[in-house]
Amino acid sequence: MPNKAVIHTSDAPEAIGTYSQAIKVNNTVYLSGQIPLVPATMAMVSDDIDEQIQQVFTNLSAVCEAAGGSLANIVKLNIFLTDLVHFPLVNEIMGQVFAEPYPARAAIGVKSLPRDALVEMDAVMVI
């Protein structure tokens, strides 16, 4: 049986369902999807896509840090957007929060996301 631990931080939104913020198995951390909720209020940061993307990275970063890593340790990032027209903005912001080598990535257009978010991201991190 692998060494499995639940990762939790109050610096990221509480899980709004039957899942953990992240699960660490040995040196790999599987981060659940983050939407742009402000942890203190559990309310959407705003309706602005730029602010939503920034908040998602802030939330992912908090979970990474709770697991003993950082965004730099992410090896795979999945991005879900309700409108792929925003993909260039995601690329721009990714260039601000990641350095080369960039993580592997998928970008997927979806019809809707929880709480009417415009963006959600999940990740795999190796520490």
N, C-alpha and C positions, 0 to 999 in steps of 0.2 A: 504494500500500500504506500503510495507517495506521501510525502510530508505536505499536508494541506492546511492552510490557515486562512481565516476570514480577515480581510482588510477593511477597516472602518475609520472614518474621520468625520468630525463635525464641521470641517472646513470645506466639505463637499455636500451636495444635497443628500438628504436621507433617501434610502431606497423607497420608491413608491409602489412597491409590489413585492412579490416573493422572490427576491434576489439579494445578493450582496453587492456592495460597491465594487469589490474586487475579491478574487481568490488567488492566493499564492500557492503554487505547487513547486516545491524545491526552489529553483531560482527564476521561475517564470511566473509572471503575474498577469492574470486575465482581468481586464478592467471592463466593467459593465458600461453600457451606453450612458453617456451624460448628455442631458439637454441643458439649455441655458437658464437654469433656476439659480437664484441667489440663495446660498445655504441658510442664511440667517432668517429669511422670510419664506422660503420655498415658493417664491413668486418668480415669474418670468422677468429677466433683467429688463427687457423692453421689447418692442416690436421691430426694432432696427436689426437687420441681419448682421451688420458689422459687430454690434454689441453682443449679439447672441453668439457669434463665432468666438469672440474674445472670452465670453463667460464659459463656454464649453471648454476651452483650453485651460482656463483658470481652474475649473472643476476637475478636469483630468489631472492637472498638475498636483492638486491637493491629494488626490488618491495615490498618485505615483509617490509622492513624498511620504505618505502614511505607510507605504509598502517598502520604504527604504531606497527609493530611486528618484528619478526625475523624468521630465519629458524626453530628455536625451537618451533614456533607456528604452524608449518605445521602438519596437522593431516592426510592428504592423499596426496600421491605423485604418479604421473603416469609417467613412463619412457618409452620412445619410442627409440628403437635402430635399426639401419639398419643391425646390425649383433649381435645376442645374444651371440656370443663368448666373447663380451666385458662386459657381465653382472658381472663377478667376479670383474672387475675393478670398476664398478659402486658401488658394495657392499663395496669395500675397501675405496673408496672416501667417500661414505655415512658414514662410520664409523669415518671419520675424521670431517665431518661437522654436524653430528647429535649425540646426546646423547640419552640414553634410557630414557623414552620409545620412540622407533623409530616410525615414522609415518607409517600408513597403506600404502601399496604400490602395484602397479601393474607394471609389466615389459612386454612390448609388442614388438615383432619383426615386423618391417615394411619394405616394399620394398624401400621406399625413403622418404626423409624429405625435407622441404624447403631449398633452397640454397645449396643442397647436404650435409647438416649437417649429422653427424653420430649419433647424439643424440638430443633429445628434451625432455623437462620435463614440466609438468604443475602441479598445486597443489591447495589444499584447505587449508586455514589457519584460525584458530579461535583465536581471540584476546580478 
